[in-house]
Amino acid sequence: MDDFHVGQKVLCIDDTVLPPGSLFVNPDGETRSSLGDLHGLTKGKIYTVRCFVSGKKFTTIHLDEIKRPLRGNLRGWGFNLHRFKPL
């Protein structure tokens, strides 16, 4: 996450959608379960970092341009950092 900061522009490099509940291994070697909906995230588009949310095992990036629905007690779903490249 050292390469990212709030207010930064980032380029989406991965908008692959997996069916909900599909398991995948992220670039950090963690097995994750897909939520199935990226709410308009588009490869090649530039976004602005709104904030980060750190969980027990991983950190997600939240964007100004995409407000995802609330999920449990979270402020909304974030995206895995591997989907972006800092500009």
N, CA, C and O atoms as CSV, one atom per row, in Angstrom:
chain,resi,resn,atom,element,x,y,z
A,1,MET,N,N,0.820,-1.185,0.000
A,1,MET,CA,C,0.000,0.000,0.000
A,1,MET,C,C,0.866,1.251,0.000
A,1,MET,O,O,0.348,2.352,-0.190
A,2,ASP,N,N,2.141,1.113,0.204
A,2,ASP,CA,C,3.039,2.265,0.265
A,2,ASP,C,C,3.001,3.099,-1.001
A,2,ASP,O,O,3.306,4.291,-0.965
A,3,ASP,N,N,2.629,2.490,-2.122
A,3,ASP,CA,C,2.591,3.217,-3.389
A,3,ASP,C,C,1.320,4.035,-3.568
A,3,ASP,O,O,1.217,4.816,-4.513
A,4,PHE,N,N,0.358,3.868,-2.678
A,4,PHE,CA,C,-0.936,4.528,-2.811
A,4,PHE,C,C,-1.152,5.524,-1.677
A,4,PHE,O,O,-0.642,5.337,-0.572
A,5,HIS,N,N,-1.922,6.598,-1.958
A,5,HIS,CA,C,-2.302,7.540,-0.902
A,5,HIS,C,C,-3.644,8.184,-1.254
A,5,HIS,O,O,-4.046,8.213,-2.417
A,6,VAL,N,N,-4.317,8.690,-0.249
A,6,VAL,CA,C,-5.616,9.336,-0.423
A,6,VAL,C,C,-5.461,10.547,-1.349
A,6,VAL,O,O,-4.515,11.325,-1.227
A,7,GLY,N,N,-6.420,10.685,-2.280
A,7,GLY,CA,C,-6.408,11.781,-3.239
A,7,GLY,C,C,-5.638,11.477,-4.512
A,7,GLY,O,O,-5.692,12.251,-5.468
A,8,GLN,N,N,-4.935,10.377,-4.536
A,8,GLN,CA,C,-4.121,9.986,-5.682
A,8,GLN,C,C,-4.980,9.474,-6.832
A,8,GLN,O,O,-6.039,8.886,-6.616
A,9,LYS,N,N,-4.517,9.700,-8.040
A,9,LYS,CA,C,-5.144,9.120,-9.229
A,9,LYS,C,C,-4.534,7.740,-9.444
A,9,LYS,O,O,-3.321,7.559,-9.336
A,10,VAL,N,N,-5.393,6.772,-9.751
A,10,VAL,CA,C,-4.945,5.404,-10.008
A,10,VAL,C,C,-5.585,4.902,-11.297
A,10,VAL,O,O,-6.681,5.325,-11.663
A,11,LEU,N,N,-4.901,4.012,-11.967
A,11,LEU,CA,C,-5.380,3.410,-13.206
A,11,LEU,C,C,-5.869,2.008,-12.905
A,11,LEU,O,O,-5.153,1.221,-12.286
A,12,CYS,N,N,-7.083,1.686,-13.335
A,12,CYS,CA,C,-7.598,0.327,-13.176
A,12,CYS,C,C,-6.908,-0.569,-14.201
A,12,CYS,O,O,-6.942,-0.285,-15.398
A,13,ILE,N,N,-6.288,-1.640,-13.740
A,13,ILE,CA,C,-5.596,-2.573,-14.628
A,13,ILE,C,C,-6.252,-3.956,-14.646
A,13,ILE,O,O,-5.823,-4.841,-15.387
A,14,ASP,N,N,-7.305,-4.139,-13.820
A,14,ASP,CA,C,-7.976,-5.444,-13.777
A,14,ASP,C,C,-9.448,-5.240,-13.413
A,14,ASP,O,O,-9.770,-4.852,-12.290
A,15,ASP,N,N,-10.332,-5.505,-14.370
A,15,ASP,CA,C,-11.765,-5.428,-14.089
A,15,ASP,C,C,-12.442,-6.786,-14.278
A,15,ASP,O,O,-13.624,-6.870,-14.615
A,16,THR,N,N,-11.669,-7.836,-14.054
A,16,THR,CA,C,-12.190,-9.191,-14.182
A,16,THR,C,C,-13.283,-9.432,-13.148
A,16,THR,O,O,-13.078,-9.210,-11.954
A,17,VAL,N,N,-14.429,-9.882,-13.606
A,17,VAL,CA,C,-15.537,-10.194,-12.708
A,17,VAL,C,C,-15.649,-11.706,-12.601
A,17,VAL,O,O,-15.773,-12.410,-13.603
A,18,LEU,N,N,-15.602,-12.186,-11.382
A,18,LEU,CA,C,-15.787,-13.602,-11.119
A,18,LEU,C,C,-17.172,-13.805,-10.522
A,18,LEU,O,O,-17.681,-12.909,-9.849
A,19,PRO,N,N,-17.796,-14.956,-10.749
A,19,PRO,CA,C,-19.112,-15.202,-10.146
A,19,PRO,C,C,-19.034,-15.085,-8.624
A,19,PRO,O,O,-18.006,-15.424,-8.037
A,20,PRO,N,N,-20.098,-14.613,-7.977
A,20,PRO,CA,C,-20.096,-14.482,-6.518
A,20,PRO,C,C,-19.703,-15.781,-5.831
A,20,PRO,O,O,-20.180,-16.856,-6.193
A,21,GLY,N,N,-18.836,-15.671,-4.844
A,21,GLY,CA,C,-18.402,-16.836,-4.078
A,21,GLY,C,C,-17.249,-17.595,-4.699
A,21,GLY,O,O,-16.710,-18.510,-4.077
A,22,SER,N,N,-16.854,-17.230,-5.931
A,22,SER,CA,C,-15.716,-17.904,-6.564
A,22,SER,C,C,-14.451,-17.623,-5.770
A,22,SER,O,O,-14.233,-16.502,-5.311
A,23,LEU,N,N,-13.635,-18.624,-5.614
A,23,LEU,CA,C,-12.370,-18.442,-4.907
A,23,LEU,C,C,-11.270,-18.104,-5.898
A,23,LEU,O,O,-11.221,-18.652,-6.999
A,24,PHE,N,N,-10.393,-17.199,-5.500
A,24,PHE,CA,C,-9.241,-16.851,-6.321
A,24,PHE,C,C,-8.081,-16.534,-5.392
A,24,PHE,O,O,-8.284,-16.249,-4.212
A,25,VAL,N,N,-6.880,-16.583,-5.918
A,25,VAL,CA,C,-5.692,-16.243,-5.148
A,25,VAL,C,C,-5.207,-14.887,-5.623
A,25,VAL,O,O,-4.894,-14.715,-6.801
A,26,ASN,N,N,-5.142,-13.916,-4.709
A,26,ASN,CA,C,-4.694,-12.584,-5.108
A,26,ASN,C,C,-3.167,-12.554,-5.220
A,26,ASN,O,O,-2.511,-13.532,-4.861
A,27,PRO,N,N,-2.593,-11.461,-5.705
A,27,PRO,CA,C,-1.142,-11.400,-5.894
A,27,PRO,C,C,-0.330,-11.581,-4.613
A,27,PRO,O,O,0.858,-11.897,-4.682
A,28,ASP,N,N,-0.947,-11.388,-3.449
A,28,ASP,CA,C,-0.247,-11.600,-2.181
A,28,ASP,C,C,-0.313,-13.055,-1.736
A,28,ASP,O,O,0.198,-13.394,-0.670
A,29,GLY,N,N,-0.933,-13.917,-2.533
A,29,GLY,CA,C,-1.022,-15.327,-2.210
A,29,GLY,C,C,-2.186,-15.685,-1.299
A,29,GLY,O,O,-2.280,-16.822,-0.836
A,30,GLU,N,N,-3.076,-14.729,-1.034
A,30,GLU,CA,C,-4.228,-14.990,-0.181
A,30,GLU,C,C,-5.394,-15.525,-1.009
A,30,GLU,O,O,-5.660,-15.033,-2.106
A,31,THR,N,N,-6.077,-16.519,-0.490
A,31,THR,CA,C,-7.283,-17.024,-1.146
A,31,THR,C,C,-8.448,-16.143,-0.726
A,31,THR,O,O,-8.685,-15.945,0.466
A,32,ARG,N,N,-9.164,-15.623,-1.690
A,32,ARG,CA,C,-10.269,-14.701,-1.440
A,32,ARG,C,C,-11.535,-15.241,-2.096
A,32,ARG,O,O,-11.466,-16.106,-2.969
A,33,SER,N,N,-12.668,-14.740,-1.683
A,33,SER,CA,C,-13.951,-15.084,-2.273
A,33,SER,C,C,-14.491,-13.864,-3.012
A,33,SER,O,O,-14.528,-12.766,-2.456
A,34,SER,N,N,-14.901,-14.049,-4.237
A,34,SER,CA,C,-15.403,-12.951,-5.055
A,34,SER,C,C,-16.782,-12.489,-4.595
A,34,SER,O,O,-17.619,-13.295,-4.187
A,35,LEU,N,N,-17.004,-11.162,-4.669
A,35,LEU,CA,C,-18.321,-10.605,-4.369
A,35,LEU,C,C,-19.197,-10.582,-5.611
A,35,LEU,O,O,-20.417,-10.462,-5.505
A,36,GLY,N,N,-18.580,-10.696,-6.808
A,36,GLY,CA,C,-19.335,-10.847,-8.041
A,36,GLY,C,C,-19.762,-9.593,-8.767
A,36,GLY,O,O,-20.221,-9.693,-9.905
A,37,ASP,N,N,-19.637,-8.409,-8.174
A,37,ASP,CA,C,-20.099,-7.188,-8.829
A,37,ASP,C,C,-19.098,-6.073,-8.578
A,37,ASP,O,O,-18.786,-5.758,-7.429
A,38,LEU,N,N,-18.597,-5.481,-9.643
A,38,LEU,CA,C,-17.608,-4.408,-9.513
A,38,LEU,C,C,-18.226,-3.023,-9.621
A,38,LEU,O,O,-17.509,-2.024,-9.562
A,39,HIS,N,N,-19.531,-2.942,-9.777
A,39,HIS,CA,C,-20.252,-1.665,-9.773
A,39,HIS,C,C,-19.678,-0.653,-10.757
A,39,HIS,O,O,-19.582,0.535,-10.446
A,40,GLY,N,N,-19.298,-1.118,-11.936
A,40,GLY,CA,C,-18.858,-0.213,-12.992
A,40,GLY,C,C,-17.359,-0.004,-13.107
A,40,GLY,O,O,-16.921,0.751,-13.975
A,41,LEU,N,N,-16.561,-0.639,-12.271
A,41,LEU,CA,C,-15.107,-0.517,-12.384
A,41,LEU,C,C,-14.681,-0.946,-13.782
A,41,LEU,O,O,-15.088,-2.006,-14.257
A,42,THR,N,N,-13.862,-0.129,-14.446
A,42,THR,CA,C,-13.516,-0.372,-15.840
A,42,THR,C,C,-12.010,-0.296,-16.065
A,42,THR,O,O,-11.364,0.694,-15.722
A,43,LYS,N,N,-11.469,-1.358,-16.645
A,43,LYS,CA,C,-10.044,-1.390,-16.974
A,43,LYS,C,C,-9.714,-0.233,-17.909
A,43,LYS,O,O,-10.441,0.033,-18.866
A,44,GLY,N,N,-8.601,0.455,-17.619
A,44,GLY,CA,C,-8.155,1.573,-18.442
A,44,GLY,C,C,-8.672,2.924,-17.977
A,44,GLY,O,O,-8.215,3.960,-18.461
A,45,LYS,N,N,-9.620,2.929,-17.045
A,45,LYS,CA,C,-10.179,4.189,-16.534
A,45,LYS,C,C,-9.369,4.657,-15.320
A,45,LYS,O,O,-8.829,3.849,-14.564
A,46,ILE,N,N,-9.299,5.977,-15.155
A,46,ILE,CA,C,-8.572,6.576,-14.040
A,46,ILE,C,C,-9.566,6.940,-12.937
A,46,ILE,O,O,-10.632,7.496,-13.202
A,47,TYR,N,N,-9.196,6.617,-11.690
A,47,TYR,CA,C,-10.031,6.865,-10.520
A,47,TYR,C,C,-9.228,7.630,-9.468
A,47,TYR,O,O,-8.004,7.730,-9.551
A,48,THR,N,N,-9.944,8.169,-8.473
A,48,THR,CA,C,-9.322,8.901,-7.369
A,48,THR,C,C,-9.503,8.120,-6.071
A,48,THR,O,O,-10.613,7.687,-5.761
A,49,VAL,N,N,-8.428,7.937,-5.313
A,49,VAL,CA,C,-8.485,7.213,-4.042
A,49,VAL,C,C,-9.203,8.060,-2.998
A,49,VAL,O,O,-8.775,9.174,-2.695
A,50,ARG,N,N,-10.300,7.531,-2.446
A,50,ARG,CA,C,-11.053,8.206,-1.391
A,50,ARG,C,C,-10.514,7.829,-0.015
A,50,ARG,O,O,-10.311,8.693,0.837
A,51,CYS,N,N,-10.282,6.520,0.197
A,51,CYS,CA,C,-9.756,6.051,1.478
A,51,CYS,C,C,-9.335,4.598,1.339
A,51,CYS,O,O,-9.501,3.976,0.290
A,52,PHE,N,N,-8.790,4.082,2.420
A,52,PHE,CA,C,-8.425,2.679,2.520
A,52,PHE,C,C,-9.103,2.117,3.758
A,52,PHE,O,O,-9.287,2.824,4.749
A,53,VAL,N,N,-9.472,0.852,3.699
A,53,VAL,CA,C,-10.020,0.178,4.869
A,53,VAL,C,C,-9.179,-1.066,5.097
A,53,VAL,O,O,-9.087,-1.939,4.234
A,54,SER,N,N,-8.568,-1.135,6.272
A,54,SER,CA,C,-7.719,-2.280,6.610
A,54,SER,C,C,-8.509,-3.279,7.424
A,54,SER,O,O,-9.131,-2.942,8.432
A,55,GLY,N,N,-8.469,-4.514,6.965
A,55,GLY,CA,C,-9.115,-5.602,7.684
A,55,GLY,C,C,-8.071,-6.432,8.398
A,55,GLY,O,O,-6.906,-6.042,8.489
A,56,LYS,N,N,-8.490,-7.570,8.900
A,56,LYS,CA,C,-7.562,-8.450,9.606
A,56,LYS,C,C,-6.513,-9.035,8.675
A,56,LYS,O,O,-5.377,-9.274,9.085
A,57,LYS,N,N,-6.889,-9.266,7.424
A,57,LYS,CA,C,-5.973,-9.936,6.502
A,57,LYS,C,C,-5.581,-9.105,5.295
A,57,LYS,O,O,-4.588,-9.419,4.638
A,58,PHE,N,N,-6.330,-8.049,4.980
A,58,PHE,CA,C,-6.042,-7.310,3.756
A,58,PHE,C,C,-6.578,-5.894,3.850
A,58,PHE,O,O,-7.364,-5.572,4.740
A,59,THR,N,N,-6.148,-5.059,2.930
A,59,THR,CA,C,-6.601,-3.673,2.841
A,59,THR,C,C,-7.307,-3.475,1.517
A,59,THR,O,O,-6.855,-3.971,0.485
A,60,THR,N,N,-8.415,-2.751,1.541
A,60,THR,CA,C,-9.119,-2.439,0.302
A,60,THR,C,C,-9.015,-0.950,0.010
A,60,THR,O,O,-8.829,-0.129,0.908
A,61,ILE,N,N,-9.139,-0.629,-1.260
A,61,ILE,CA,C,-9.092,0.752,-1.722
A,61,ILE,C,C,-10.518,1.178,-2.070
A,61,ILE,O,O,-11.270,0.414,-2.675
A,62,HIS,N,N,-10.881,2.392,-1.687
A,62,HIS,CA,C,-12.202,2.939,-1.982
A,62,HIS,C,C,-12.014,4.154,-2.883
A,62,HIS,O,O,-11.057,4.912,-2.727
A,63,LEU,N,N,-12.929,4.330,-3.820
A,63,LEU,CA,C,-12.780,5.337,-4.865
A,63,LEU,C,C,-13.851,6.415,-4.772
A,63,LEU,O,O,-14.988,6.140,-4.389
A,64,ASP,N,N,-13.479,7.651,-5.126
A,64,ASP,CA,C,-14.459,8.744,-5.176
A,64,ASP,C,C,-15.539,8.464,-6.209
A,64,ASP,O,O,-16.708,8.780,-5.987
A,65,GLU,N,N,-15.165,7.884,-7.318
A,65,GLU,CA,C,-16.069,7.738,-8.461
A,65,GLU,C,C,-17.056,6.577,-8.341
A,65,GLU,O,O,-18.066,6.555,-9.045
A,66,ILE,N,N,-16.781,5.618,-7.466
A,66,ILE,CA,C,-17.670,4.459,-7.323
A,66,ILE,C,C,-18.020,4.284,-5.854
A,66,ILE,O,O,-17.144,4.033,-5.025
A,67,LYS,N,N,-19.293,4.416,-5.536
A,67,LYS,CA,C,-19.775,4.190,-4.170
A,67,LYS,C,C,-20.481,2.842,-4.163
A,67,LYS,O,O,-21.573,2.691,-4.710
A,68,ARG,N,N,-19.841,1.874,-3.537
A,68,ARG,CA,C,-20.431,0.538,-3.472
A,68,ARG,C,C,-21.361,0.429,-2.271
A,68,ARG,O,O,-21.192,1.158,-1.293
A,69,PRO,N,N,-22.353,-0.480,-2.330
A,69,PRO,CA,C,-23.313,-0.614,-1.234
A,69,PRO,C,C,-22.643,-1.040,0.068
A,69,PRO,O,O,-21.554,-1.614,0.070
A,70,LEU,N,N,-23.316,-0.747,1.165
A,70,LEU,CA,C,-22.815,-1.171,2.469
A,70,LEU,C,C,-22.823,-2.684,2.549
A,70,LEU,O,O,-23.654,-3.357,1.938
A,71,ARG,N,N,-21.878,-3.204,3.319
A,71,ARG,CA,C,-21.789,-4.654,3.513
A,71,ARG,C,C,-21.497,-4.902,4.983
A,71,ARG,O,O,-20.382,-4.669,5.450
A,72,GLY,N,N,-22.482,-5.365,5.696
A,72,GLY,CA,C,-22.302,-5.588,7.132
A,72,GLY,C,C,-22.030,-4.273,7.832
A,72,GLY,O,O,-22.755,-3.297,7.641
A,73,ASN,N,N,-20.982,-4.249,8.644
A,73,ASN,CA,C,-20.659,-3.030,9.376
A,73,ASN,C,C,-19.587,-2.199,8.667
A,73,ASN,O,O,-19.055,-1.254,9.251
A,74,LEU,N,N,-19.268,-2.536,7.427
A,74,LEU,CA,C,-18.274,-1.785,6.669
A,74,LEU,C,C,-18.903,-0.553,6.052
A,74,LEU,O,O,-20.126,-0.467,5.937
A,75,ARG,N,N,-18.065,0.409,5.652
A,75,ARG,CA,C,-18.558,1.635,5.017
A,75,ARG,C,C,-18.960,1.397,3.566
A,75,ARG,O,O,-19.458,2.311,2.908
A,76,GLY,N,N,-18.759,0.231,3.075
A,76,GLY,CA,C,-19.032,-0.119,1.685
A,76,GLY,C,C,-17.925,-1.029,1.201
A,76,GLY,O,O,-16.833,-1.039,1.769
A,77,TRP,N,N,-18.190,-1.772,0.186
A,77,TRP,CA,C,-17.171,-2.685,-0.338
A,77,TRP,C,C,-16.046,-1.891,-0.956
A,77,TRP,O,O,-16.281,-0.888,-1.630
A,78,GLY,N,N,-14.853,-2.324,-0.735
A,78,GLY,CA,C,-13.699,-1.735,-1.404
A,78,GLY,C,C,-13.249,-2.656,-2.524
A,78,GLY,O,O,-13.891,-3.665,-2.818
A,79,PHE,N,N,-12.142,-2.294,-3.139
A,79,PHE,CA,C,-11.549,-3.105,-4.198
A,79,PHE,C,C,-10.173,-3.569,-3.750
A,79,PHE,O,O,-9.489,-2.869,-3.003
A,80,ASN,N,N,-9.770,-4.739,-4.204
A,80,ASN,CA,C,-8.423,-5.219,-3.927
A,80,ASN,C,C,-7.404,-4.311,-4.605
A,80,ASN,O,O,-7.612,-3.873,-5.736
A,81,LEU,N,N,-6.326,-4.035,-3.926
A,81,LEU,CA,C,-5.297,-3.129,-4.444
A,81,LEU,C,C,-4.695,-3.612,-5.758
A,81,LEU,O,O,-4.256,-2.797,-6.569
A,82,HIS,N,N,-4.668,-4.933,-5.981
A,82,HIS,CA,C,-4.036,-5.452,-7.204
A,82,HIS,C,C,-4.762,-5.006,-8.473
A,82,HIS,O,O,-4.226,-5.160,-9.571
A,83,ARG,N,N,-5.954,-4.462,-8.344
A,83,ARG,CA,C,-6.705,-4.010,-9.519
A,83,ARG,C,C,-6.236,-2.648,-10.031
A,83,ARG,O,O,-6.726,-2.177,-11.058
A,84,PHE,N,N,-5.298,-2.010,-9.334
A,84,PHE,CA,C,-4.899,-0.639,-9.676
A,84,PHE,C,C,-3.385,-0.474,-9.764
A,84,PHE,O,O,-2.598,-1.211,-9.170
A,85,LYS,N,N,-3.033,0.546,-10.547
A,85,LYS,CA,C,-1.638,0.970,-10.678
A,85,LYS,C,C,-1.612,2.452,-10.347
A,85,LYS,O,O,-2.382,3.226,-10.914
A,86,PRO,N,N,-0.722,2.862,-9.420
A,86,PRO,CA,C,-0.649,4.283,-9.102
A,86,PRO,C,C,-0.169,5.100,-10.295
A,86,PRO,O,O,0.651,4.629,-11.083
A,87,LEU,N,N,-0.679,6.326,-10.430
A,87,LEU,CA,C,-0.222,7.224,-11.501
A,87,LEU,C,C,0.686,8.285,-10.919
A,87,LEU,O,O,1.180,9.143,-11.650
